[in-house]
């Protein structure tokens, strides 16, 4: 049961309206709100096309030829991108702490790029540093699912087009789904209970992210919560600022009762004023109560970490009882993955190492922060890490060109950590004419993981959306499609499971 339904059924929503916001500062009420089971979802994009083959890497052949094929495609020596199993800066094995880290199809052992340990030379180097251990430490704690071979039929190597597919979950370009995002359609479902001026989604960029787009409710876009304010007159005659703001807010509110675009304008303005009232206060609350954790993000000096701190601010305010904070879905960007040249392999000074170290350290400190907040928050937040496509199997001179399918990560204390799905077939004899791995469905040994199945599993298992609503075209959610038999999304699988023992993606 989500927070809105919980409050309505217990009468607290009415009580809050009658007694004022002070009600929610009382410890008993705060504890009840935190205990009722709200879940959060963060979409974190590795923008530019992350090299998936150098992110989750075969360490041996198993019963196939994955490592041999990898070494044939990725060069050693100067400019080479090959990641070694041993020696300086070796791959981080997935078979650690009792976890099985094998590819379920070939039995090959898998490893992570060494940068995902979160080590940033000169900044994050010792166990006492914030973010130390990175994504690999979260993996060893059983909090990471590696979902292999994620893609879609008729893959596209244009950044914009591939992003469109990942945003909309609509690879066939069905017109009914073209202007909304997979998460936006979830926010817009009548059962979600959000109105036009509610703000259940929040992204930390200059525009609303594609996966949030819809027309039923509001989504906020801001670089920092503290900046979500209207510019104020700073002249000597600024004593009437409050009156000016109230007048403008009243103008927007008046439009909400008018038809057509006037109402849309009024609703958008009202939602904006709501954000102005709430978000800067949420930032101040976090900075006052969690100064040491905030300083940890600053010490890392990483943009992704600072963006995740903004997510932490919103979550902390909501968990502290500020019912005005409605956001439970968030979007964070980590850019720079378009590595056509000078990508770097296991060199800590290389581009890919720096990007992965930023990702790993930021996620580790973020989940440490959540765990310290209490109320099992680290188990109630899930982060989906994705990129619009992977990179070509065979490297170019010192980098990689645009590719097809690659791994996604599902991270959180509520995740059954492990390997999900098959590693793509990277044998040169099986690649498409452009040198990329093939998307396959059906009973093929190297069956791909359709990105819609990842989204569907998150919606059904994590956010509690009924499966019928996810697959029914009439709802505008995900959609079964047609196409060549070896590419068709033949059976939707919104129950992705860990390969080694069939455990569901999320713990009960």
C-alpha positions in Angstrom: 0.0 0.0 0.0 1.5 3.3 -1.0 1.7 6.3 1.3 -1.3 8.1 -0.2 -3.6 5.1 0.3 -2.2 4.5 3.7 -2.9 8.0 4.9 -6.4 8.0 3.4 -7.4 4.7 4.9 -6.2 5.7 8.4 -7.7 9.1 8.3 -4.3 10.8 8.7 -4.5 12.6 5.4 -7.6 14.5 6.7 -6.0 14.9 10.1 -2.9 16.5 8.5 -5.1 18.9 6.6 -7.0 19.9 9.7 -4.1 20.0 12.2 -1.4 21.4 10.0 2.0 20.2 9.0 3.2 20.0 12.6 1.3 16.7 12.9 3.9 15.0 10.7 6.8 16.1 12.9 5.6 14.0 15.8 7.8 10.9 16.4 4.9 8.4 16.5 3.5 9.6 13.2 6.9 9.8 11.6 7.7 6.2 12.7 4.4 4.9 11.3 4.9 6.7 8.0 8.4 5.2 7.6 7.3 1.7 8.6 4.4 1.4 6.1 6.6 0.3 3.3 7.1 3.0 0.7 9.4 2.0 -2.1 11.6 4.2 -4.3 13.1 3.8 -7.7 16.1 5.6 -9.2 16.9 5.5 -12.9 20.6 6.1 -13.4 21.8 6.4 -17.0 25.4 5.9 -18.2 24.9 8.4 -21.0 26.8 7.9 -24.2 26.8 4.2 -24.6 28.7 2.2 -21.9 31.1 -0.5 -23.1 29.3 -3.4 -21.5 31.9 -5.9 -22.7 34.5 -4.2 -20.5 32.0 -3.8 -17.6 31.0 -7.4 -17.1 33.8 -9.4 -18.6 34.3 -13.2 -19.1 37.3 -14.5 -17.1 37.4 -17.9 -18.7 35.7 -19.9 -21.4 33.6 -22.2 -19.2 31.9 -24.6 -21.6 32.2 -22.2 -24.5 34.7 -19.7 -25.8 33.7 -16.4 -24.2 37.2 -15.5 -22.8 38.9 -16.6 -26.0 36.6 -14.5 -28.1 37.0 -11.6 -25.8 40.8 -11.7 -26.1 40.6 -12.0 -29.8 38.5 -8.8 -29.9 40.2 -6.7 -27.3 43.9 -5.9 -27.7 46.6 -6.0 -25.0 49.5 -3.5 -24.7 49.5 0.2 -25.4 46.1 1.3 -26.4 44.7 -2.1 -25.8 41.4 -2.4 -23.8 41.8 -6.0 -22.7 41.2 -6.5 -19.0 43.3 -9.1 -17.3 42.3 -11.9 -14.9 45.5 -11.3 -12.8 48.4 -8.9 -12.5 48.1 -5.2 -11.9 44.5 -4.0 -11.6 42.8 -7.3 -12.4 39.2 -7.9 -13.0 37.0 -8.1 -9.8 35.6 -11.6 -9.6 31.9 -12.0 -9.2 32.3 -15.4 -7.5 33.0 -14.0 -4.0 31.4 -14.1 -0.6 29.4 -17.2 -1.5 27.9 -15.7 -4.6 27.9 -17.5 -7.9 29.3 -15.3 -10.6 29.0 -17.5 -13.7 27.3 -17.0 -17.0 24.3 -19.4 -16.8 24.6 -20.3 -20.5 28.3 -21.1 -20.9 29.4 -21.5 -17.2 32.1 -18.9 -17.8 33.3 -17.1 -14.7 32.5 -13.3 -14.9 34.3 -10.3 -13.5 33.7 -6.6 -13.1 35.8 -3.8 -14.4 38.4 -2.9 -11.7 37.2 0.7 -11.6 33.9 -0.4 -10.1 35.7 -0.9 -6.8 35.3 2.9 -6.5 38.9 3.8 -6.2 39.7 7.3 -7.4 43.5 8.0 -7.2 44.2 10.8 -4.7 40.6 10.9 -3.5 39.2 7.5 -2.7 41.9 5.0 -1.8 41.4 3.6 1.7 38.7 1.8 3.5 37.8 4.8 5.6 37.0 6.9 2.5 33.4 7.4 1.5 32.4 5.2 -1.4 35.4 2.8 -1.0 34.6 -0.6 -2.3 32.2 0.8 -4.9 29.8 -1.4 -6.8 31.8 -4.5 -6.2 31.4 -4.1 -2.4 27.6 -3.8 -2.9 27.8 -6.9 -5.1 29.7 -8.9 -2.4 27.0 -7.8 0.0 24.3 -9.4 -2.2 22.8 -6.0 -3.2 23.5 -6.1 -7.0 21.8 -8.1 -9.8 23.8 -8.1 -13.0 21.3 -8.4 -15.9 23.2 -9.5 -19.0 22.4 -9.1 -22.7 19.8 -6.3 -22.4 18.6 -5.0 -25.7 15.7 -4.7 -28.1 14.9 -5.9 -31.6 16.2 -4.0 -34.6 18.7 -2.2 -32.4 19.7 1.3 -33.4 23.1 2.9 -33.1 21.9 6.5 -33.0 22.2 7.9 -29.5 18.9 9.7 -29.8 17.0 6.8 -31.2 18.3 4.3 -28.8 17.5 6.6 -25.9 14.0 7.0 -27.2 13.5 3.2 -27.1 14.9 2.9 -23.6 12.7 5.9 -22.5 9.5 4.6 -24.0 9.9 0.8 -24.0 8.6 1.1 -27.5 11.1 -0.3 -30.0 8.6 -0.7 -32.8 7.5 2.9 -32.7 3.8 2.3 -31.8 2.2 5.7 -32.2 0.1 5.4 -29.0 3.3 5.0 -26.9 5.5 7.5 -28.7 5.0 10.5 -26.5 5.2 8.9 -23.0 7.8 7.1 -21.0 7.7 3.7 -19.3 7.8 5.3 -15.8 5.6 8.2 -16.9 2.8 5.8 -17.8 3.1 4.3 -14.4 2.8 7.7 -12.7 -0.2 8.5 -14.9 -2.2 5.3 -14.1 -5.4 6.3 -12.3 -4.7 3.7 -9.6 -1.5 5.6 -8.7 -3.8 8.3 -7.4 -1.7 11.3 -8.5 -3.4 14.5 -9.8 -2.2 17.1 -12.2 -0.4 19.2 -9.6 1.2 16.3 -7.8 5.0 15.8 -8.3 5.8 12.0 -7.9 8.8 12.2 -10.2 12.0 14.2 -9.9 15.1 14.3 -12.1 18.4 16.2 -11.7 19.0 17.6 -15.1 17.8 20.6 -17.2 14.8 18.9 -18.7 12.3 16.2 -17.9 13.8 12.8 -18.7 12.1 10.8 -21.4 11.1 7.9 -19.2 9.0 10.3 -17.1 7.0 11.9 -19.9 3.2 11.9 -19.7 0.3 14.3 -19.3 -1.5 13.3 -16.2 0.8 14.6 -13.4 3.8 16.8 -12.9 7.5 15.9 -12.9 10.1 18.3 -11.7 13.6 18.9 -13.2 16.2 20.7 -11.2 20.0 20.5 -10.9 19.8 21.0 -7.1 16.8 21.1 -4.7 18.1 24.3 -3.2 18.0 26.1 -6.6 14.3 25.3 -7.1 13.2 28.9 -6.4 11.9 31.8 -8.4 14.4 34.7 -8.9 13.7 37.4 -6.4 14.1 41.2 -6.6 17.3 42.0 -4.8 17.0 45.7 -5.0 16.5 48.0 -2.1 12.8 47.9 -2.8 12.3 44.2 -2.4 10.2 44.1 0.8 7.2 43.1 -1.3 8.7 39.9 -2.6 6.2 37.7 -0.7 3.3 39.7 -2.2 4.7 39.4 -5.7 5.1 35.6 -5.4 1.6 35.3 -3.9 0.1 37.3 -6.8 1.9 35.2 -9.4 0.8 32.0 -7.7 -2.8 33.2 -7.6 -2.6 33.9 -11.3 -1.7 30.3 -12.0 -4.2 28.9 -9.6 -7.0 30.9 -11.3 -6.2 29.2 -14.6 -6.8 25.7 -13.2 -10.5 26.1 -13.5 -10.4 27.1 -17.2 -10.5 24.7 -20.1 -7.8 23.4 -22.4 -4.3 24.8 -22.4 -5.2 27.4 -19.7 -5.8 24.6 -17.2 -2.6 22.9 -18.2 -0.7 26.1 -17.7 -2.3 26.7 -14.4 -1.6 23.2 -13.2 2.0 23.4 -14.2 2.4 26.7 -12.4 0.8 25.4 -9.3 3.0 22.4 -9.3 6.0 24.6 -9.7 5.1 26.7 -6.7 4.6 23.5 -4.7 8.1 22.5 -5.5 9.4 25.9 -4.6 7.8 25.6 -1.2 9.0 22.1 -0.6 12.4 21.3 -2.2 14.6 24.0 -0.8 13.2 23.1 2.7 14.0 19.5 2.1 17.6 20.4 1.2 18.0 22.5 4.4 16.6 19.7 6.5 19.1 17.1 5.1 22.1 19.5 5.4 21.2 20.3 9.0 20.5 16.7 10.2 23.1 14.8 8.1 26.0 17.1 7.8 28.6 14.3 8.1 27.1 12.3 5.3 26.7 15.3 3.1 30.4 16.1 3.6 31.2 12.6 2.4 29.6 13.4 -1.0 31.7 16.6 -1.2 34.9 14.7 -0.2 34.4 12.4 -3.2 34.1 15.4 -5.5 32.0 13.3 -7.9 29.0 14.7 -9.9 27.0 11.5 -9.8 27.5 11.4 -6.0 26.3 14.9 -5.6 23.2 14.1 -7.7 22.5 11.1 -5.6 22.8 13.3 -2.5 19.8 15.3 -4.0 17.9 12.1 -4.2 18.8 11.3 -0.6 17.6 14.8 0.4 14.1 14.2 -1.1 13.9 10.7 0.4 15.0 11.9 3.8 12.4 14.8 3.9 9.6 12.4 2.9 10.7 9.8 5.5 10.9 12.5 8.1 7.2 13.1 7.7 7.0 16.0 5.2 4.0 14.7 3.3 4.4 17.5 0.7 7.3 15.6 -0.7 5.7 13.1 -3.0 8.6 12.0 -5.2 9.3 8.3 -5.2 10.8 8.0 -8.7 14.1 9.8 -9.6 16.5 10.1 -12.6 20.2 10.7 -12.3 22.7 11.0 -15.2 26.4 10.0 -15.4 27.6 11.2 -18.8 30.8 10.7 -20.8 30.5 7.1 -22.0 30.9 7.9 -25.7 34.4 6.5 -25.7 35.4 6.3 -29.4 39.1 6.9 -28.5 41.4 6.8 -25.5 38.9 4.7 -23.6 41.5 3.0 -21.4 41.5 -0.5 -20.1 42.7 -1.2 -16.6 44.5 2.1 -16.3 43.3 4.2 -13.3 44.0 7.3 -15.4 41.8 6.1 -18.2 38.3 7.4 -19.1 36.4 4.2 -18.5 38.1 3.6 -15.1 37.2 7.2 -14.0 33.6 6.8 -15.1 33.2 3.4 -13.4 35.0 4.6 -10.2 32.5 7.6 -10.1 29.6 5.2 -10.5 30.7 2.7 -8.0 31.8 5.1 -5.3 28.7 7.2 -5.6 26.3 4.3 -5.3 28.2 2.8 -2.4 28.1 6.1 -0.4 24.5 6.6 -1.3 23.4 3.2 0.0 25.6 3.7 3.1 23.8 7.0 3.7 20.4 5.3 3.3 21.2 2.5 5.7 22.3 5.1 8.3 18.9 6.8 8.0 17.2 3.7 9.4 13.7 2.4 8.6 15.3 -0.2 6.3 15.7 2.6 3.7 18.6 0.8 2.0 16.1 -2.1 1.4 13.4 0.2 0.1 15.4 2.0 -2.6 16.3 0.3 -5.9 18.6 1.9 -8.5 18.4 0.7 -12.1 21.6 1.4 -14.0 21.4 1.4 -17.8 22.9 2.9 -20.9 21.3 3.5 -24.3 23.5 0.9 -26.0 26.8 -0.9 -25.5 29.9 -0.7 -27.7 31.3 -2.8 -30.6 32.8 -6.1 -29.7 36.1 -5.5 -31.6 37.9 -2.4 -30.4 39.1 0.3 -32.8 42.6 1.9 -32.3 42.1 2.9 -28.7 38.3 3.0 -28.1 35.1 1.4 -29.1 32.3 2.3 -31.6 28.6 2.1 -31.0 27.2 -1.3 -30.2 24.1 -3.2 -29.4 23.2 -5.1 -26.2 24.9 -4.9 -22.8 24.4 -5.3 -19.1 22.1 -3.4 -16.7 22.5 -3.3 -12.9 19.6 -3.5 -10.4 21.0 -2.3 -7.1 19.5 -2.2 -3.6 19.1 -4.0 -0.3 15.9 -5.5 -1.5 17.5 -7.2 -4.5 18.5 -10.9 -4.6 22.0 -10.3 -5.9 23.4 -12.5 -8.6 23.5 -13.0 -12.4 20.4 -12.8 -14.5 20.3 -13.6 -18.2 22.9 -14.7 -20.7 26.1 -13.1 -21.8 25.8 -12.2 -25.5 27.6 -14.4 -28.1 30.7 -12.4 -29.0 32.3 -15.0 -31.3 33.3 -13.2 -34.5 31.5 -15.9 -36.6 28.2 -15.0 -34.9 28.3 -11.2 -35.1 26.1 -9.2 -37.3 27.5 -7.5 -40.4 28.2 -4.3 -38.4 30.3 -6.3 -35.9 27.7 -6.2 -33.1 26.0 -9.0 -31.1 22.6 -10.2 -32.2 19.3 -9.8 -30.4 17.7 -13.1 -30.0 14.5 -14.5 -28.4 12.8 -17.9 -28.2 14.8 -20.9 -27.1 18.2 -19.8 -28.5 21.2 -20.6 -26.2 22.2 -16.9 -26.3 18.7 -15.6 -25.6 18.7 -11.9 -25.0 17.1 -10.1 -22.1 14.5 -7.7 -23.6 14.7 -4.3 -21.9 10.9 -4.4 -21.6 11.2 -7.5 -19.4 13.6 -5.5 -17.1 11.1 -2.7 -16.9 8.2 -5.0 -16.5 9.9 -6.9 -13.6 10.6 -3.6 -11.8 7.0 -2.4 -12.3 5.4 -5.7 -11.2 7.8 -7.0 -8.5 9.1 -3.7 -7.1 6.4 -1.0 -7.6 3.4 -3.4 -7.4 1.8 -2.6 -10.7 -0.5 -5.4 -11.8 1.0 -7.5 -14.6 -2.1 -7.2 -16.7 -1.8 -3.5 -16.6 1.8 -3.7 -17.8 1.1 -5.9 -20.9 -2.4 -4.6 -21.9 -2.0 -2.3 -24.9 -5.2 -0.5 -23.9 -3.4 0.9 -20.9 -0.6 2.4 -22.9 2.0 0.4 -20.9 4.4 -2.1 -22.5 3.3 -4.0 -25.6 3.8 -7.3 -27.2 5.0 -6.8 -30.8 5.5 -8.7 -34.0 8.6 -9.1 -36.1 10.9 -11.8 -37.4 10.6 -15.1 -35.4 14.1 -15.0 -34.1 13.7 -11.4 -32.9 10.1 -11.4 -31.7 9.5 -10.6 -28.1 7.5 -13.9 -28.0 6.6 -14.2 -24.3 6.8 -11.3 -21.9 8.8 -12.2 -18.8 8.1 -9.9 -15.9 9.5 -12.4 -13.5 13.2 -12.2 -14.1 15.1 -14.5 -11.8 18.6 -15.2 -10.6 20.2 -17.9 -12.8 21.9 -20.0 -10.1 18.8 -20.9 -8.0 15.8 -19.3 -9.7 15.3 -16.7 -6.9 13.2 -13.8 -7.9 14.9 -10.5 -8.7 13.6 -9.0 -5.4 13.5 -10.5 -2.0 10.1 -10.9 -0.3 
